[in-house]
Amino acid sequence: MNSPMIVRSVLVAILLALVVGCASPRPEENVATPVPVSNSFQAKGQAGLNRLEQNNMQAVCSEFEGQAVPPELAKRIIDEASAGVRFPTDGQYLGDWRNGEAIARSGAGMQLNDDPAKPNGGNCYACHQLAAAEISYGTLGPSLTQYGKLRGTSEPILQYAWTRLWNAHAYNACSHMPRFGDAGILTEQQLKDVMAFLFDPESPVNRKAD
């Protein structure tokens, strides 16, 4: 190799070393600085910082996100959720399906810009298909069309559906379904109305699409 080629090769090597050196982070830049999540939020209206505090169930489910929860921990969550279920005080599970339909469609409530004096919605269509005629719905949860027609209204079925609405963790330790009753999202009367939306024969849930 002649001298000009040697010089050129050396220069190329030096330039490559400089480029790699500039692109590589310094050792101290590889160390992630932990910043509390709470620093990213501010309390406003009814959305307080207390929402960042996890209970035991939430802590366990966060720790094992995407993994199988150890059986003993899953059983503890399910047992605690089951023990906290409160069934209707008057023994009546079904209210007005028309009100239940409105609750299922509404996503309002408990947000910083919502009026706490107004009732919360259930936002059920965000995860489920309910009325067959509805064309906009989520698929995170199973379809609930024909729910009452297919299952009937026996006491065990009503208790099962009520428990699912109250706190789905009683059946699935790390369920993504909101704890409508347990967390105080919906009132007892609202839960009855949603139950009626699911079970009443006249409800759009149990009628075929036109």
Long-range contacts (C-beta under 8 A, 24 or more apart in sequence): 44-112, 45-111, 45-112, 45-113, 45-114, 45-116, 46-110, 46-111, 46-112, 46-114, 46-116, 47-110, 47-111, 47-112, 56-80, 57-81, 57-169, 57-173, 57-174, 60-173, 60-174, 61-173, 61-174, 64-174, 69-173, 69-174, 73-173, 74-173, 74-174, 75-173, 77-169, 77-173, 77-174, 78-169, 78-170, 78-171, 78-173, 81-167, 81-168, 81-169, 81-170, 81-182, 82-163, 82-170, 84-167, 84-182, 85-162, 85-163, 85-166, 85-167, 85-170, 85-181, 85-182, 86-166, 86-181, 86-188, 87-159, 87-162, 88-162, 88-188, 88-191, 88-192, 89-188, 92-192, 93-158, 93-161, 93-162, 93-192, 93-195, 93-199, 94-153, 94-158, 94-192, 94-195, 94-196, 94-199, 94-200, 95-189, 95-192, 95-193, 95-195, 95-196, 96-193, 96-196, 97-193, 97-196, 97-197, 97-200, 97-202, 97-203, 97-205, 98-193, 99-190, 99-193, 99-196, 100-190, 100-192, 100-193, 100-194, 100-195, 100-196, 100-197, 100-198, 100-203, 101-131, 101-197, 101-203, 101-204, 103-186, 103-190, 103-193, 103-194, 103-197, 104-130, 104-194, 104-197, 109-185, 110-185, 119-187, 119-190, 120-185, 120-186, 120-190, 122-178, 122-180, 122-185, 122-186, 122-190, 122-194, 124-194, 127-176, 127-177, 130-197, 130-198, 130-204, 130-205, 131-203, 131-204, 131-205, 131-207, 131-209, 132-204, 132-205, 132-207, 132-208, 132-209, 133-204, 133-209, 133-210, 134-204, 140-176, 141-177, 144-198, 144-205, 145-205, 146-205, 146-206, 147-198, 147-199, 147-205, 147-206, 148-198, 148-199, 148-200, 148-201, 148-203, 148-205, 148-206, 149-201, 149-206, 151-199, 153-199, 158-195, 158-199, 161-195, 161-198, 161-199, 162-191, 162-195, 165-191, 165-194, 165-195, 166-191
